[in-house]
Amino acid sequence: MHIDHQGGAVNPIAIRETRVLARARRDGLVRVANSDERFATREFQMAGILPDRAVNWSDWTREVSARREAEGRAVDWSDYVKAALVALQEQERDRKGQYLRRLRGMDLYVDGDVPVASGLSSSSALVVAAAYAAMACNDITHSPELLVRLLGESEWYVGLRGGVGDHAVILLARAGHLSHIELLPTRVEYAPFPEDCRVVVCHSGVSAEKSAGAKNTYNERVAGYGIGLIWLRRRFPEQMALVDRFRDLHPAHMGISLAEFYAMLATLPVRASRERLAALAPEDADALSAVYRSHDEYPGGYRLRGVCLYGAAECERSRRALALMRTGDAAAFGSLVDLSHDGDRVFGSHGVPFEADVSDGAMERLSAMAGSPDTEAAALYLQPGAYAASCRELDELVDCARAVDGVLGAGLVGAGLGGCVSVLVRVDRVDELAETLRAGYFAPRGIEPFIEVCAPVAGASVASA
């Protein structure tokens, strides 16, 4: 979780479908309709959504988002279609910045069974589907590797600075397999999904809306990685010389001991406001300002130490996952899922607020253990860290699932703050799990159970009439 935008590997499966019917038009008009009545039909001209010159995509999408917010306009479902179309059109510029060709308009009808605001990547599925439709209508081909980056970054258009992992699995998934996808650049390997296991997806009843305060929180957590790298590069230039992206923040890659690595992370503030960072790192003002542009300042300051410990440990967990699945060790894989969610946790048992211990004392103890003869407890992959993107309902749903014998691991799906959890469970315990969730989570809240048993399906494809 939460590391695809840092170049970390992800280990997903594809489970549901978004379907579109598309027909090319000659007038440059794009008309989008949806089988879900909550999403009204929209029309727009391609020429009206494009930049008037060659632009820096990062800067231009920030301008688009800022203008939308200044005008008081919420992100509309059609903006995800626009994001894909503009990103594709920008690939058609020549070296002088002129379009080699203009994309045709099209009629697009969207239907699907991916729940909205659930953490199951409904927006990314729409982006990929719209892009496939546009490419088919315009006789365009791009490699999956290019599309992973292009479509992931296209969502900057709606104001999200997320990663490309969702788009990667939508494009590259293989039926019956877990996909191990290394990102930036993209490289994929596969492992057979264990036949005696299923993934059970459960909706918490809380929507994971990517708007307003939630979008700001998503972007703030991602910014914690960037601020951490700026901080560490300034203070440890020699040790950080080989660190390009956050995924490279690993003691073996850096050529240092695990104890030294933890000591470096311990120099990060647990939390820091922009004002405090300005006082502590005045020489990094310009670099920090660039990171701040994606979001407003978060109350209480950035969670720097916990986020960076989580990210480094999660990258290591994701590296281990492929080998565990290839050897059939689903139980060990499930334990990594548990650790990952514990790094997102905000509530413990009985609804007690939870705050991970990343204090100076905790980091000193971790560094000391890493330097002792018995270092297993201090292993990087075993550290949950503190990304803290869960919520009370997600934590309670995870704990309810974990109480069932035969559940190997459970954790939130997607960016967090609501939506779904996924549960890795032995196939002979699926019914017991479903009944436990109905009685222990859904019934007390008076909400309709959303429990789906899933197996891996193949990625996106095109059928021509």
C-alpha positions in Angstrom: 0.0 0.0 0.0 0.9 3.7 -0.6 4.3 3.1 -2.3 3.5 2.8 -6.0 4.1 6.6 -6.4 7.5 6.1 -4.9 8.6 3.4 -7.3 7.8 0.6 -4.9 6.5 -2.8 -6.1 2.8 -3.7 -5.7 1.3 -7.2 -5.5 -2.3 -6.9 -6.7 -5.0 -8.9 -8.4 -7.7 -7.7 -10.8 -11.3 -8.7 -9.6 -14.1 -6.7 -11.4 -15.1 -5.1 -14.6 -15.7 -1.6 -16.0 -17.1 -1.8 -19.5 -17.5 0.9 -22.1 -19.1 1.1 -25.5 -17.5 3.7 -27.8 -18.2 5.1 -31.2 -16.0 7.7 -33.0 -17.4 11.1 -34.0 -16.1 13.5 -36.6 -17.0 16.8 -34.9 -14.7 16.7 -31.9 -17.5 16.4 -29.4 -17.2 13.9 -26.6 -20.4 12.7 -25.1 -20.2 10.4 -22.0 -23.2 8.6 -20.5 -23.3 6.2 -17.5 -25.6 3.3 -16.7 -25.5 4.5 -13.0 -28.1 7.2 -12.7 -26.0 9.0 -10.1 -23.7 10.2 -12.9 -25.3 12.6 -15.3 -24.6 12.6 -19.0 -21.9 15.1 -20.0 -20.7 16.7 -23.2 -17.6 18.6 -24.0 -15.4 19.6 -27.0 -11.9 18.1 -27.1 -10.6 21.6 -28.1 -12.1 23.1 -25.0 -10.2 20.9 -22.5 -6.7 21.0 -24.1 -3.8 23.4 -23.1 -3.2 26.1 -25.7 0.5 25.3 -25.9 3.0 22.6 -25.0 3.1 22.5 -21.2 4.8 20.9 -18.2 2.2 18.3 -17.3 2.8 18.6 -13.5 2.5 22.4 -13.5 -0.4 22.5 -15.9 -2.5 20.0 -14.0 -1.9 21.9 -10.8 -3.2 25.0 -12.5 -6.3 23.2 -13.7 -7.0 21.9 -10.2 -6.4 25.3 -8.6 -8.7 27.0 -11.1 -11.4 24.4 -10.5 -11.2 24.9 -6.7 -11.2 28.7 -7.1 -14.4 28.5 -9.1 -16.0 26.3 -6.5 -16.4 23.3 -8.9 -16.3 19.8 -7.5 -14.5 17.1 -9.5 -17.1 15.5 -11.8 -17.0 11.9 -12.9 -16.4 13.1 -16.5 -13.2 14.7 -15.4 -11.6 11.2 -15.2 -12.5 10.7 -18.9 -11.1 14.1 -19.7 -7.9 13.2 -17.8 -7.3 10.2 -20.1 -8.1 12.0 -23.3 -5.9 15.1 -22.6 -3.0 12.8 -21.6 -3.3 10.8 -24.8 -3.7 14.0 -26.9 -0.5 15.4 -25.4 1.4 12.4 -26.7 0.6 13.6 -30.2 2.8 16.8 -30.0 5.9 17.1 -32.2 9.2 18.7 -31.1 7.9 22.2 -31.9 4.9 21.6 -29.6 2.3 21.3 -32.4 -0.2 18.4 -32.5 0.6 15.9 -35.2 -3.0 14.9 -35.2 -6.2 15.7 -33.2 -8.1 13.0 -31.5 -11.6 12.4 -32.7 -14.6 13.0 -30.5 -16.6 10.0 -29.4 -19.8 8.7 -27.8 -18.9 6.8 -24.7 -21.3 4.7 -22.6 -20.0 3.4 -19.3 -21.2 0.4 -17.4 -19.6 -1.7 -14.7 -19.6 -3.4 -11.3 -16.7 -1.7 -9.6 -18.2 0.1 -6.5 -17.6 3.8 -6.4 -15.6 5.4 -3.5 -14.7 1.9 -2.2 -10.9 1.9 -2.6 -11.3 -0.6 -5.5 -10.0 1.7 -8.1 -13.2 2.6 -9.9 -11.7 5.9 -11.0 -8.6 4.3 -12.4 -10.7 1.7 -14.2 -12.7 4.5 -15.8 -9.5 6.2 -16.9 -8.1 3.1 -18.4 -11.4 2.2 -20.1 -11.7 5.7 -21.6 -8.1 5.6 -22.9 -8.6 2.2 -24.5 -11.8 3.5 -26.2 -10.1 6.6 -27.4 -7.1 4.6 -28.8 -9.5 2.2 -30.6 -11.5 5.1 -32.1 -8.3 6.8 -33.3 -6.2 3.8 -34.3 -3.6 4.6 -31.7 -1.4 2.0 -30.0 0.9 2.5 -27.0 2.9 0.0 -25.0 1.4 -1.1 -21.7 4.5 0.2 -20.0 3.9 3.7 -21.4 0.2 3.6 -20.6 0.9 2.7 -17.0 2.9 5.9 -16.5 0.7 8.0 -18.7 -2.6 7.1 -17.3 -1.3 7.1 -13.7 -0.1 10.7 -14.2 -3.3 11.6 -16.0 -5.2 11.6 -12.7 -3.1 14.6 -11.7 -5.7 16.4 -13.8 -8.3 15.8 -11.1 -5.9 16.9 -8.3 -4.6 13.6 -7.0 -0.9 13.0 -6.8 -1.2 9.3 -6.4 0.6 6.4 -8.0 0.3 4.1 -11.0 -0.1 0.7 -9.3 -3.9 0.6 -9.9 -3.5 1.3 -13.6 -0.7 -1.2 -13.8 -2.7 -4.1 -12.6 -5.8 -3.1 -14.7 -3.5 -3.2 -17.7 -1.3 -6.2 -16.9 -3.2 -8.6 -14.7 -3.2 -12.3 -15.5 -6.1 -14.6 -14.6 -5.4 -17.0 -11.7 -2.2 -15.1 -10.7 -0.9 -12.5 -8.4 0.9 -9.8 -10.3 4.2 -8.5 -8.8 4.6 -5.1 -10.5 7.8 -3.1 -10.2 7.2 0.5 -11.1 9.0 3.5 -12.5 10.0 1.8 -14.8 7.3 -0.9 -15.1 8.3 -4.6 -14.9 5.9 -7.4 -14.1 6.3 -11.0 -12.8 3.6 -13.4 -11.8 3.0 -16.0 -9.2 0.1 -18.6 -9.1 -2.6 -17.6 -6.7 -3.0 -20.4 -4.1 -5.9 -22.6 -5.0 -6.9 -23.2 -1.4 -7.3 -19.4 -0.8 -9.7 -16.7 -1.7 -9.7 -12.9 -1.4 -12.8 -11.6 0.3 -13.6 -7.9 -0.2 -15.8 -6.2 2.3 -17.0 -2.6 2.2 -16.8 -0.7 5.4 -19.9 1.4 4.6 -17.7 4.6 4.6 -17.1 6.2 1.2 -13.5 6.9 0.3 -14.2 10.1 -1.5 -11.3 11.6 -3.4 -12.4 15.2 -2.9 -12.1 18.1 -0.5 -10.4 17.1 2.8 -9.8 13.5 1.8 -7.9 14.5 -1.3 -5.8 16.9 0.8 -5.0 14.1 3.2 -4.0 11.7 0.4 -1.6 14.3 -1.0 -0.3 15.3 2.4 0.8 11.7 3.2 2.6 11.4 -0.1 4.3 14.7 0.6 5.7 13.1 3.8 7.9 10.9 1.6 9.2 13.9 -0.4 10.0 15.9 2.7 11.7 12.9 4.3 14.0 12.5 1.3 14.8 16.3 1.3 15.7 16.1 5.0 17.8 13.0 4.8 19.7 14.1 1.7 20.7 17.4 3.4 22.0 15.6 6.6 23.4 12.4 5.1 24.7 13.3 1.6 27.2 10.4 1.5 24.7 7.7 2.6 22.0 9.1 0.4 24.1 9.3 -2.8 22.5 6.2 -4.4 18.9 7.1 -3.4 17.0 8.3 -6.4 13.4 7.4 -5.4 12.0 6.5 -2.0 12.1 2.8 -2.8 15.9 3.1 -2.8 15.8 4.0 0.9 17.1 0.6 2.0 20.3 -0.1 4.0 21.6 -2.8 1.6 21.1 -0.4 -1.4 22.7 2.4 0.5 25.6 0.3 1.7 25.0 1.0 5.4 24.0 -1.2 8.4 20.4 -1.5 9.6 21.4 0.1 12.9 22.8 3.1 11.0 19.6 3.2 8.8 17.3 3.4 11.8 19.6 6.1 13.4 19.1 8.2 10.2 15.4 7.9 10.3 15.4 8.9 14.0 16.7 12.3 13.0 13.4 13.0 11.2 10.8 14.9 13.3 7.9 12.8 14.4 5.7 15.7 13.3 6.6 19.0 11.9 4.6 22.0 10.7 5.8 24.1 7.7 6.8 26.8 10.1 9.0 24.4 12.0 10.5 22.9 8.9 11.3 26.4 7.7 13.2 27.0 10.9 14.9 23.6 10.9 15.8 23.5 7.2 15.9 27.1 5.8 18.3 26.0 3.1 15.7 23.6 1.7 12.9 26.3 1.3 12.6 26.0 -2.5 12.6 22.2 -2.5 10.0 22.1 0.3 7.8 24.7 -1.5 7.6 22.4 -4.5 6.4 19.5 -2.3 3.8 21.8 -0.7 2.0 22.7 -3.9 -0.1 19.6 -4.1 -2.1 20.3 -0.8 -2.9 22.6 2.0 -1.0 22.4 5.3 -2.3 19.5 7.4 -3.5 20.2 11.0 -0.9 19.0 13.5 1.9 18.9 11.0 3.4 16.3 8.7 3.8 12.7 10.1 7.4 12.5 8.8 9.1 9.8 10.9 6.2 7.3 10.9 5.4 7.8 7.2 9.0 7.3 6.2 9.5 4.2 8.4 6.2 2.8 7.0 7.3 3.5 3.4 10.7 1.9 3.7 9.3 -1.2 5.5 6.4 -1.5 3.0 8.8 -1.5 0.1 10.7 -4.3 1.7 7.5 -6.2 2.4 6.5 -5.9 -1.2 9.8 -7.2 -2.4 9.4 -10.4 -0.3 5.8 -11.0 -1.4 6.6 -12.6 -4.8 8.9 -15.3 -3.4 6.3 -16.2 -0.7 3.6 -16.7 -3.2 5.8 -18.7 -5.5 6.7 -21.1 -2.7 3.0 -21.3 -1.7 3.5 -19.7 1.7 0.2 -17.9 1.8 0.4 -17.6 5.6 3.6 -15.6 5.5 2.2 -13.5 2.8 -0.9 -12.8 4.9 1.3 -11.7 7.8 2.7 -9.0 5.6 -0.8 -7.8 4.8 -1.4 -7.6 8.6 1.8 -5.6 9.2 0.9 -3.3 6.3 -2.5 -2.5 7.8 -1.1 -2.0 11.3 1.0 0.7 9.8 -2.2 2.4 8.6 -4.1 1.8 11.9 -5.7 4.7 13.8 -7.9 2.7 16.2 -7.0 -0.3 18.3 -9.2 -2.8 20.1 -12.5 -1.6 21.7 -12.4 1.6 19.7 -9.4 3.1 21.5 -7.4 5.6 19.4 -4.1 4.2 18.3 -0.9 6.0 17.8 2.2 4.0 16.7 5.3 4.5 18.8 7.9 6.1 16.7 9.4 8.2 19.5 13.1 8.8 20.0 13.2 6.0 22.6 11.5 3.5 20.3 13.9 4.4 17.5 16.9 4.1 19.8 15.7 0.6 20.9 15.2 -0.4 17.3 18.7 0.7 16.3 20.2 -1.1 19.3 18.4 -4.3 18.4 19.6 -4.0 14.9 23.2 -3.9 16.1 22.8 -6.9 18.4 23.5 -10.6 17.5 19.8 -11.3 17.3 18.5 -8.9 14.7 15.3 -10.6 13.5 12.9 -8.6 15.6 14.5 -5.4 14.2 14.2 -6.6 10.6 12.9 -3.8 8.4 9.9 -5.7 6.9 8.6 -6.3 10.4 8.2 -2.6 11.3 4.6 -1.3 10.7 5.6 2.4 10.8 2.8 4.9 10.9 1.2 6.0 7.7 -2.2 6.3 9.5 -4.6 6.3 6.5 -7.2 4.0 8.0 -10.3 5.0 10.0 -12.3 3.5 12.9 -14.6 1.5 10.6 -11.8 0.0 8.6 -9.9 -1.0 11.7 -12.9 -2.6 13.3 -13.7 -4.5 10.1 -10.1 -5.8 9.9 -10.2 -6.9 13.5 -13.5 -8.6 13.1 -12.1 -10.6 10.1 -8.8 -11.5 11.8 -10.8 -13.2 14.6 -11.8 -16.0 12.3 -9.6 -19.1 12.2 -8.3 -19.5 8.7 -7.9 -15.8 7.9 -4.3 -15.3 7.0 -4.3 -11.5 6.7 -6.5 -8.5 6.4 -6.0 -4.9 5.5 -7.4 -1.8 3.9 -7.5 -1.5 0.1 -6.6 1.7 -1.8 -5.7 5.0 -0.4 -7.7 4.6 2.8 -10.0 6.8 4.8 -12.9 4.5 4.0 -13.8 2.0 1.4 -12.9 -1.7 1.5 -10.7 -4.1 3.2 -9.4 -7.3 1.6 -9.1 -10.5 3.5 -6.9 -13.5 2.5 -8.7 -16.6 3.8 -8.6 -20.3 3.4 -11.3 -21.4 1.0 -12.9 -23.7 3.6 -13.4 -20.8 6.0 -15.0 -18.3 3.6 -18.6 -19.0 4.8 -17.6 -18.7 8.5 -15.8 -15.4 7.7 -18.9 -14.0 5.9 -21.2 -15.0 8.8 -18.8 -13.5 11.3 -18.7 -10.2 9.4 -22.4 -10.0 9.0 -23.0 -10.6 12.7 -20.0 -8.8 14.2 -19.7 -5.8 11.9 -22.7 -5.1 9.5 -25.7 -6.1 11.7 -24.7 -3.8 14.7 -24.5 -0.9 12.3 -27.7 -1.6 10.4 -26.0 -1.5 7.0 -26.4 -3.9 4.1 -23.5 -6.3 4.0 -21.0 -5.9 1.1 -19.0 -9.2 1.1 -17.6 -10.5 -2.2 -15.5 -13.6 -2.7 -12.9 -12.9 -5.4 -10.4 -14.7 -7.6 -7.9 -13.1 -9.9 -9.1 -12.2 -13.4 -7.3 -10.9 -16.5 -6.5 -7.3 -17.3 -8.0 -4.8 -19.8 -8.8 -5.8 -23.4 -10.6 -4.4 -26.4 -13.3 -6.0 -28.5 -14.3 -4.5 -31.9 -17.8 -4.7 -33.4 
